[in-house]
Amino acid sequence: MSEVVEHLAVLTGFRDRDVMDATLVSSLADMLAPQSVAAYRVLGEHSDQRWVTRACMNAGQTIVSAQELRLEELPPVADFPHRQMCLESGQENFLQQDDRHIALFPLASEQQVVGVLEITSAEPLGEQARRTVAAVLRIYRNFMGLLDYSERDTLTGLLNRKTFDTVFLKQLQQRQPLMQDETVGRRHTVGEVRGYLGVVDIDHFKSINDRFGHLIGDEVLLLLARLMSSTFRYHDQVYRFGGEEFVVLMRCKSAQDAEQAFERFRAATQAFPFPQVGELTVSVGYTEIRDMDSPTQALQRADAAVYYAKEHGRNQVCNHAQLLVLGHLKDEDSPSSVELF
């Protein structure tokens, strides 16, 4: 019992979801000593959902591995029907394949099943082991619910302003050359990956509230948040800062890649038929995160770029560095004190 309590103390001692998944897997691997333990999550739209390995640990390993691939490189949900059954039913599933026994448990948030925990062993899990896993997963779900409550915007479900500074600092720490590493199951493109911060602001949002009312305005924010979640990559961080302003943190190889991602979202927003409102556009300003940046400094540059976009026609994506080169902005410009409209 003391061993279980110790692992639960470690599991609930973190506020980082990636670390939480890794700790869940390593704790169960230590307690049960199976052949492998893995946590899988589902990503993508309903018509094209795919599995991503959030954490995996095999017998004899001391480090938890993960999978970081582009969405189109991940295996479709249907490729693993037993996982899919567990995901859709929300029920435990036990099966045998050759000499392996596989136990599948749903990974659930307070709202829905979001993934599957898979434990492979030489012998079937006993009743006591099953109860242990179920109890750990209940605590895991309750704790993740507390994180959601404290970190998420209540209307859109996106990350809120409180979590921004911590993730921003992680972006700075992760700016390093990334190489392919077969030993931990990770695959990256060789080359330096840079951090980018973008500010997204809805054009003429005040007029939407004035014409249609705040309920329709809230519906627009909710639909736009869903569009952002489906357009940007699963590891991009999307925040609602309040009102009609959103912030995106991403890692790309170049400013061109960041520009393409923001332009894809801008075009998707313009093409989306918002109920009652019809066509809606957004202005986007973005900047590369510099080595010694504070969150405020990066936000001021992105704010300057989005302010320029709104002042010069709206419905466009502006790169702060390019605006500097063209002489449209000065580096000390800081319109963050001006309320966007």
C-alpha positions as CSV (number, residue, x, y, z in Angstrom):
1,M,0.0,0.0,0.0
2,S,2.8,2.4,0.8
3,E,4.3,1.9,-2.6
4,V,1.0,2.8,-4.2
5,V,0.6,5.9,-2.1
6,E,4.2,7.0,-3.0
7,H,3.4,6.6,-6.7
8,L,0.2,8.6,-6.4
9,A,2.0,11.4,-4.6
10,V,4.5,11.6,-7.5
11,L,1.7,11.4,-10.0
12,T,-0.2,14.3,-8.5
13,G,2.9,16.4,-7.9
14,F,3.1,17.8,-11.4
15,R,1.1,20.4,-13.3
16,D,2.5,19.5,-16.7
17,R,0.3,17.1,-18.8
18,D,3.2,15.6,-20.6
19,V,4.9,14.8,-17.4
20,M,1.6,13.5,-15.9
21,D,1.2,10.9,-18.7
22,A,4.9,9.9,-18.4
23,T,4.5,9.5,-14.7
24,L,1.3,7.5,-15.0
25,V,3.0,5.0,-17.3
26,S,6.3,4.8,-15.3
27,S,4.3,4.3,-12.0
28,L,2.2,1.5,-13.4
29,A,5.3,-0.1,-15.0
30,D,7.0,-0.1,-11.6
31,M,4.0,-1.4,-9.7
32,L,2.9,-4.1,-12.1
33,A,6.2,-5.1,-13.9
34,P,4.5,-5.9,-17.2
35,Q,6.1,-6.3,-20.6
36,S,5.0,-2.8,-21.6
37,V,2.7,0.1,-20.6
38,A,1.6,2.8,-23.0
39,A,-0.8,5.8,-23.0
40,Y,-2.4,6.6,-26.3
41,R,-4.4,9.7,-27.2
42,V,-6.7,10.5,-30.1
43,L,-6.0,13.5,-32.3
44,G,-7.7,15.0,-35.3
45,E,-11.2,15.5,-36.6
46,H,-13.8,12.8,-36.2
47,S,-13.5,11.8,-39.9
48,D,-9.7,11.4,-39.6
49,Q,-8.8,10.5,-36.0
50,R,-5.3,9.1,-35.3
51,W,-3.4,7.6,-32.4
52,V,-0.4,9.4,-30.8
53,T,1.8,7.7,-28.2
54,R,1.9,10.1,-25.3
55,A,4.1,7.8,-23.2
56,C,5.4,4.3,-23.5
57,M,7.7,2.1,-21.3
58,N,8.9,-1.4,-22.0
59,A,10.3,-3.9,-19.6
60,G,14.0,-3.1,-18.9
61,Q,13.7,0.5,-19.9
62,T,14.4,3.3,-17.4
63,I,13.2,6.2,-19.5
64,V,9.6,6.8,-20.8
65,S,9.5,7.4,-24.6
66,A,7.0,9.4,-26.6
67,Q,6.0,9.9,-30.2
68,E,6.3,13.3,-32.0
69,L,5.2,13.0,-35.6
70,R,3.0,15.1,-37.9
71,L,-0.6,14.2,-37.7
72,E,-0.7,12.7,-41.2
73,E,2.1,10.3,-40.1
74,L,0.2,8.9,-37.1
75,P,-1.7,5.6,-37.4
76,P,-5.5,5.9,-38.0
77,V,-7.7,4.9,-35.1
78,A,-9.2,2.0,-37.1
79,D,-5.8,0.4,-37.5
80,F,-6.1,-0.8,-33.9
81,P,-9.7,-2.0,-33.5
82,H,-9.3,-3.2,-29.9
83,R,-8.1,0.2,-28.8
84,Q,-10.9,1.8,-30.8
85,M,-13.5,-0.4,-29.1
86,C,-12.2,0.6,-25.7
87,L,-12.2,4.3,-26.7
88,E,-15.7,4.2,-28.1
89,S,-17.3,2.1,-25.3
90,G,-15.4,3.6,-22.4
91,Q,-15.1,0.1,-21.0
92,E,-12.1,-2.0,-20.1
93,N,-11.1,-4.6,-22.7
94,F,-8.9,-7.7,-22.2
95,L,-7.6,-10.0,-25.0
96,Q,-4.8,-12.4,-25.9
97,Q,-2.6,-12.2,-29.0
98,D,-0.2,-15.1,-29.4
99,D,1.7,-15.3,-26.1
100,R,0.8,-11.7,-25.0
101,H,-2.1,-10.7,-22.8
102,I,-3.3,-7.1,-23.4
103,A,-5.4,-5.1,-21.0
104,L,-7.0,-1.9,-22.3
105,F,-8.3,0.8,-20.0
106,P,-10.1,4.1,-21.1
107,L,-8.3,7.3,-20.4
108,A,-11.1,9.7,-19.6
109,S,-11.5,13.4,-18.8
110,E,-14.6,14.7,-17.0
111,Q,-16.3,15.2,-20.3
112,Q,-15.2,12.3,-22.5
113,V,-12.8,9.4,-23.2
114,V,-9.7,10.9,-24.8
115,G,-7.4,7.9,-25.0
116,V,-6.5,4.4,-24.0
117,L,-4.0,2.9,-21.5
118,E,-2.6,-0.4,-22.8
119,I,-0.8,-2.9,-20.6
120,T,0.9,-5.9,-22.1
121,S,2.0,-8.8,-20.0
122,A,3.0,-12.5,-20.2
123,E,0.1,-13.5,-17.9
124,P,-3.4,-12.0,-17.6
125,L,-3.7,-9.2,-15.1
126,G,-5.1,-10.4,-11.8
127,E,-8.1,-9.0,-10.1
128,Q,-6.0,-7.0,-7.6
129,A,-3.9,-5.5,-10.4
130,R,-7.0,-4.5,-12.3
131,R,-8.4,-2.8,-9.3
132,T,-5.1,-1.0,-8.8
133,V,-5.0,0.3,-12.3
134,A,-8.7,1.4,-12.1
135,A,-8.0,3.3,-8.8
136,V,-4.9,5.0,-10.2
137,L,-6.9,6.1,-13.4
138,R,-9.7,7.5,-11.3
139,I,-7.2,9.7,-9.4
140,Y,-5.5,10.6,-12.7
141,R,-8.9,11.7,-14.1
142,N,-9.9,13.7,-11.1
143,F,-6.5,15.5,-11.0
144,M,-6.6,16.2,-14.8
145,G,-10.1,17.7,-14.2
146,L,-8.7,20.0,-11.6
147,L,-6.0,21.1,-14.1
148,D,-8.6,21.7,-16.7
149,Y,-10.6,23.8,-14.3
150,S,-7.6,26.0,-13.4
151,E,-5.9,26.1,-16.8
152,R,-8.8,26.3,-19.3
153,D,-11.0,29.1,-20.4
154,T,-14.6,28.3,-19.3
155,L,-16.3,29.3,-22.6
156,T,-13.9,27.9,-25.3
157,G,-12.0,25.2,-23.4
158,L,-8.7,26.7,-24.7
159,L,-5.8,27.4,-22.4
160,N,-6.2,30.6,-20.4
161,R,-3.8,33.4,-19.6
162,K,-2.6,31.9,-16.3
163,T,-0.8,29.1,-18.0
164,F,0.9,31.2,-20.7
165,D,4.1,32.3,-18.9
166,T,5.1,28.7,-18.0
167,V,4.6,27.3,-21.5
168,F,6.4,30.3,-23.0
169,L,9.5,29.6,-20.9
170,K,9.4,26.0,-22.0
171,Q,9.5,27.2,-25.6
172,L,12.7,29.0,-24.9
173,Q,14.2,25.9,-23.3
174,Q,13.3,23.7,-26.3
175,R,15.1,25.8,-28.9
176,Q,17.8,23.4,-29.8
177,P,18.8,21.2,-32.8
178,L,16.5,18.2,-32.9
179,M,17.9,14.9,-34.3
180,Q,16.4,11.6,-35.1
181,D,16.7,9.4,-32.0
182,E,15.7,5.8,-32.6
183,T,16.5,4.8,-29.0
184,V,13.6,6.7,-27.5
185,G,11.2,6.2,-30.4
186,R,11.2,9.9,-31.4
187,R,11.5,11.2,-34.9
188,H,12.4,14.7,-35.8
189,T,13.6,16.6,-38.8
190,V,17.3,17.6,-38.5
191,G,17.6,21.3,-38.0
192,E,17.0,24.0,-35.5
193,V,13.4,24.5,-34.4
194,R,12.4,28.0,-33.4
195,G,9.5,29.2,-31.2
196,Y,6.9,31.6,-32.6
197,L,4.2,33.6,-30.9
198,G,1.1,34.8,-32.8
199,V,-1.8,37.1,-31.7
200,V,-5.1,36.5,-33.4
201,D,-7.8,39.1,-33.2
202,I,-11.3,38.9,-34.6
203,D,-12.1,41.7,-37.1
204,H,-15.1,43.9,-36.1
205,F,-16.1,41.7,-33.2
206,K,-17.7,44.6,-31.3
207,S,-20.1,45.1,-34.2
208,I,-21.1,41.4,-34.0
209,N,-22.1,41.8,-30.3
210,D,-23.9,45.1,-31.1
211,R,-25.8,43.6,-34.1
212,F,-26.6,40.1,-32.9
213,G,-26.1,40.1,-29.1
214,H,-23.6,38.6,-26.8
215,L,-25.0,35.1,-27.0
216,I,-24.2,35.0,-30.7
217,G,-20.9,36.6,-29.9
218,D,-20.1,33.8,-27.5
219,E,-21.1,31.2,-30.1
220,V,-18.6,32.9,-32.6
221,L,-15.8,32.6,-30.0
222,L,-16.7,29.0,-29.3
223,L,-16.7,28.1,-33.0
224,L,-13.5,29.9,-33.7
225,A,-11.8,28.1,-30.8
226,R,-12.9,24.8,-32.3
227,L,-11.6,25.9,-35.7
228,M,-8.3,26.8,-34.1
229,S,-8.0,23.4,-32.4
230,S,-8.6,21.6,-35.7
231,T,-6.4,23.9,-37.9
232,F,-3.3,24.2,-35.8
233,R,-1.2,21.1,-34.9
234,Y,-1.9,19.1,-31.8
235,H,1.3,20.3,-30.1
236,D,0.7,24.0,-30.8
237,Q,-0.5,25.8,-27.7
238,V,-3.7,27.9,-28.3
239,Y,-4.9,30.4,-25.6
240,R,-7.8,32.7,-25.2
241,F,-6.5,35.9,-23.5
242,G,-9.9,37.4,-23.1
243,G,-12.5,39.1,-25.3
244,E,-11.8,38.4,-29.0
245,E,-8.0,38.0,-28.6
246,F,-6.3,34.6,-28.9
247,V,-2.6,33.7,-28.7
248,V,-0.8,30.8,-30.4
249,L,2.6,29.4,-29.4
250,M,4.2,27.0,-31.9
251,R,7.5,25.6,-32.9
252,C,8.6,25.6,-36.5
253,K,11.8,25.4,-38.6
254,S,11.3,28.8,-40.2
255,A,9.2,31.9,-40.3
256,Q,7.8,30.7,-43.6
257,D,6.4,27.6,-41.9
258,A,4.8,29.7,-39.2
259,E,3.4,32.1,-41.8
260,Q,1.8,29.1,-43.6
261,A,0.2,27.8,-40.4
262,F,-1.3,31.2,-39.6
263,E,-2.4,31.8,-43.2
264,R,-4.1,28.4,-43.3
265,F,-6.1,29.4,-40.2
266,R,-6.9,32.8,-41.6
267,A,-8.2,31.3,-44.8
268,A,-10.2,28.6,-42.9
269,T,-11.8,31.2,-40.8
270,Q,-12.9,33.3,-43.8
271,A,-14.3,30.2,-45.5
272,F,-16.3,29.0,-42.4
273,P,-20.0,29.8,-42.5
274,F,-20.7,31.2,-39.0
275,P,-24.4,30.9,-38.2
276,Q,-26.3,34.2,-38.5
277,V,-23.0,36.1,-38.7
278,G,-21.9,34.7,-42.0
279,E,-18.4,35.5,-43.1
280,L,-15.9,36.3,-40.4
281,T,-12.3,37.4,-40.7
282,V,-9.3,37.6,-38.4
283,S,-6.1,39.6,-38.3
284,V,-2.9,37.9,-37.2
285,G,0.5,39.3,-36.1
286,Y,3.3,37.0,-35.1
287,T,7.0,37.1,-34.1
288,E,9.8,34.8,-33.5
289,I,10.6,34.2,-29.9
290,R,14.1,35.6,-29.2
291,D,16.7,34.0,-26.9
292,M,16.3,36.5,-24.0
293,D,12.6,37.3,-24.5
294,S,10.2,37.8,-21.7
295,P,6.6,36.9,-22.4
296,T,5.7,40.6,-22.3
297,Q,8.3,41.5,-24.9
298,A,7.2,38.8,-27.4
299,L,3.6,39.7,-26.9
300,Q,4.3,43.4,-27.5
301,R,5.9,42.6,-30.9
302,A,3.1,40.4,-31.9
303,D,0.6,43.0,-30.8
304,A,2.4,45.6,-32.9
305,A,2.1,43.3,-35.9
306,V,-1.6,42.6,-35.4
307,Y,-2.3,46.2,-34.8
308,Y,-0.6,47.1,-38.1
309,A,-2.7,44.4,-39.8
310,K,-5.9,45.8,-38.5
311,E,-4.9,49.4,-39.4
312,H,-4.0,48.3,-43.0
313,G,-7.0,46.4,-44.2
314,R,-7.5,43.6,-41.7
315,N,-8.0,39.9,-42.7
316,Q,-4.2,39.3,-43.1
317,V,-1.1,37.8,-41.5
318,C,1.8,40.1,-40.6
319,N,5.3,39.1,-39.5
320,H,6.8,41.6,-37.1
321,A,10.4,41.0,-38.4
322,Q,9.3,41.7,-42.0
323,L,7.5,44.9,-41.0
324,L,10.7,46.0,-39.4
325,V,12.7,45.3,-42.5
326,L,10.1,47.2,-44.6
327,G,10.3,50.2,-42.3
328,H,6.6,49.9,-41.3
329,L,7.4,49.5,-37.6
330,K,10.2,50.4,-35.2
331,D,11.4,47.8,-32.7
332,E,10.4,50.1,-29.8
333,D,6.8,50.3,-31.1
334,S,4.5,49.0,-28.4
335,P,0.8,49.5,-29.1
336,S,-0.2,47.0,-26.4
337,S,-1.7,49.8,-24.4
338,V,-4.2,50.4,-27.3
339,E,-7.4,48.4,-27.2
340,L,-7.8,46.4,-30.3
341,F,-11.0,46.6,-32.1
